[in-house]
Amino acid sequence: MKDLILTAQDARELQSLGALTITKPIKPAPPYVEGAVFALNTLGAWYIKGPDGEAITADEFVPPVRPGDAVMIREPWRYNEDESVSLKDFLLRADFDEEQEKDLGKWNSPVSMPTAAAARYARVESVAATYTEAGGDWLLTLQLIDKDTAQAIDAGLLTAKFTTGACKYCGQTAELGQAYDTQEAADEAASELCECTSATIARRRAAQVEDAKDRVRQLFGERAEELGFVPLADAPAVELLEQIAALIATGPISSATINVRGRCKAKLTVSTKGKIKVSRSEVKSCDLEAGE
């Protein structure tokens, strides 16, 4: 079973909160390139991606653990030399408050902690990476579990969550940066990560749909007041306009005009540049296109 080193304070927080996010330095430290970011590839390794979306170097950075892994926690410890304190053979610093831990004397490094002394286990919920001029850190989110669960996960007898998904467009599998409750959710995440043509087009289309819906909300929803219009009190009317905007973005229809009884006229069209225009007219009118 893999292990992670925690400070006594981190071990206390994991025990009391049941979950914890810790940082571990990325080794070797990645070279810094201005404007670049860390990205996760389909094999579960991280690489440096430039502003153009391409990998800057061939270097790959593999985290110490992956989502779904069970880990044993190594923490400051010592042998129990005073049976009045505990009947255990080993004592863990995190189990005592500051006054008690001082009374017990010197504590040993987590690196030297015997496996038999382990009392805390965790499941890795997610793995992310930060990228800075100083190098970078792994961000590991842990969920406290018991020893039996950890051993079952490590032995492959229990798959607590789904960490591998398949793109619904091309079928390519990918190691994900976190664990998901269902395979469907993991597949959806893999589709978002995949760089195949169909997945890329789908992401652009989804962004266009959301952008068009946002402009509908700007002109007809509660935000209409910012543009000097009275928001439509009838929520279904706004929802219908959002649905029409989505249909125009995905292609089934090219334009639509809706008369809102006694209020205004809504017109949705596609501009010559392929952008969706949402218009509202009454005594005065206002047109919004993407980027406005």
N, C-alpha and C positions, 0 to 999 in steps of 0.2 A: 504494500500500500504506500502511496506517496505521502509525503509529510510537508508541513509548512511550519516555519518558525514564527511564533508570536511573542510579543512582550507580555509581561504579567498583566499590564493594563488592558491590552487587546484581548487577552484570554478572559479577563473579568467581564469585559463588555460582551464578548461572544456568549458567555454563560448567562449573563443577565438579560440580554436583549434577544438572544436566539439567532441573531444574524449580525454580520459585520463586514465592512469593506476595508480592505487593507491595501497598501502599496508595496510593491517590490521593485527594486531597480532593474531595468533591462540591461542584461549583460550578454555580449559586449555592448557598450553604449552605441546607439546608432549615430551616424554622422548627421549633422544638422544642415538642412537645405531650406532657405527661406521660402515660404509659400507652400512647402510640402506638408503632407499629413501621413499618419499611419493608416493603413487599410488592411482588411482581413481578406486573404484569398480563400478559394474554395477548399483548400487542403487544411485549413485551420492555422496557417502561419501568417504572420504580419509582415508587411513590406512598406517601403517608403514610396508614396505616390505623389508625383509632381502636380502642378496646377493643371496640366493638360490631361491628367488622369492616367498617365503612363508611369510604370515603375522607374525610379531614378537609378537604382542599383540592383544588382542581382541578389543582394543580401536578403535573407529571410530571418525573422526573429520568432522563435517558438517559446510560448509562455511555459512556466514551470508546471502548470496544471491546465486542464481543459474543463469546460463546463460539463457537469455531470460526474466528475471525478469525486471519489471519497478520499479524504485526507486525514491523517493523524496529526494532531497538534503537538508540536514540540514547544516547550515553554520553560522558564526558569524553575529549577527543581533542587532537591537535596534529599539525601537519605534521612530517614527518621531515626534520630538518635535519642529521642525522648518519647517513650511509649505513653506518657501522660497526655501528650498532645494529640496523638492519633494512633490507632491500631494499624495504620497502613505502613508498608515498608518504605514508601516514598511520599514526600510532601511536595506540593506544587505551590509556588509563591502566590499565584492568583487566588488561591482558596483562603488567604488570610488578609486582614486589613493591614494598614501601614504599621501600626504599633506592633501587631503580632509578628509580622514578617521581620521586623528589626530584632525582636527578642530571639528569633530562631537563628540568627547569625547569618553567615555567608550563604548565598545561593549559587548554584552551578549554572553554567551556560546551557541554553536550550539545545545547542548542538550536541552536547554530551548526554542528553536525557535518554535513559534506557527505554526501549519500546514498552517494557513492562510497566513503566511509570505513567504511560499515557492514560489520561482520563477524559479527554475531549476529542471529539471527532466532528468533521464537518463535510458537507457536500458543496462543491463549487457551483454556484448558481450562474455566474457570468464572469467573463474575462474581457477587459478592455485595455487600451493602451493610450498613454499620453505622450506627446512628442514635443520636446522643447529644446532650446539651445543647450541645456545642461545634459541632454540625453533623452531620458524618458523613463516612465514607470509603468509597470503592470498594475491595473486596478482589479483586484480579485474580490468578488462578493461571495461570502460564505454563509451557509445555513447550518446551524447546530443540529447534529443527529446523534443517535446512540451508537455504541460500538457494534451491536449486532447488525444494524442497518448499514453501517460503513463496511463491514466485512462482506455483507451480501452484495453490495454494489461493486466492491472490489473483485469479488469472485464471479461477477457477471450474472448473478442469480436475481438481481433486482435492477431494473432500469427505472430509476426514479423519474427521469424527465428525458425529453427528446433533444439531442444536441446535434443531430445530423438531419438535413432536409434535402429534398430533391426539387429542382426547378420545375414548375408545372408547365413550362413552355418547351424546354429541351431535355429535361430529365437528368441533367447533370447534378450529382450530389455535392454537398458542401458541408464542411465542419463550421458550425455557427459560433458566434461569440457569446452565446448564453444558452441556457436550457429552457425548453418550452414544455408546456403541460400536455400538448397533443401533437401528433405527427402532422396534422393539417396546419397547425400554427408554425411548426418548424419548416414545412414545405413552403409556406407563404414567405417566411423570412429568407429562405434560400433563393426564392424567386426574386426578392428585392436585392439580393446580393449578386445574383448571376449577371454576367455581362453579355449574354447571348443577344442576338438582334431582337428577338421577340420580347424578351424581358425588358430590354432597354426602351423599346417602343411603348410597352405597357406602362412603364414608369413615367415616361413623358406624357402619355395620354392621361394618366391618373392625375398628374400635376396640373394639366390643362383643365381637367374637370373641376378640381378643387379651386383653381384660380377663377374659373367662370362662376362657380357657386358663390365664391367670396364677393364677386362684383354684384351678384344678385342681392346678397345680404346688405351690401353697401347702399344700394339704391332703393331697396324695398323693405329691408328689415329694420331693426332698431337703430342701426348706424346711419339710416337715411337722414336723420336730423343733422348730421355733420355736413350734409350737402344742401340743407335747407328744405328738405322734403319731410312730409309727415309719414312715419312708418305705417305699413299696412297692418291693421289690427287683426286681420284674418291670417293666421299662421299657415293654414293649408294652401293659401294662394302663393305665399313665398316658397313653400315646399314644392309646389307645382312648377314654379319658375326655375327652381334649382334642378329639378328633374329634366326640364326642357334643356337647360344649359348643358347638362351631362349628355343628353342625346345628341346635341349639336357637336359637342366635343368628340364624341365617339363615332359620329358619321351618319347615323340613320336619317337625320333631318338636317337641312341646311339653314333654315330660318323659321321664326315663329313670331306672331304678333298676338298679344293677349290684351283684351280690354277688361280692366278691373272695374266693375260696376260702380259708377259715381265717383271714381277716384282718379284713375290715370290709365295710360296705355303703356304696356311693356313690349319692347321689341328686341329680339335676340337674333343676331346675324353673324356671319363669318366675314371678316374683312378680307381685302385682297391679299393681305400678308398672312392669311390663315389664322388670325387671332379672332377670338370671340368678342363681339361687341354687345354690350348690354345697355339698352337705352330706356329711359323713363321720360314720358312727356305728359304734361298737363298744361297749366298756364305757362310754366317755363319748362325747359327740357335740359337734360344732361346726358352725355354719352361717356362711357368708360371703356377703355381698351386695356389690354394687358400692360402692366408696368405703370399704370396711373393710379 
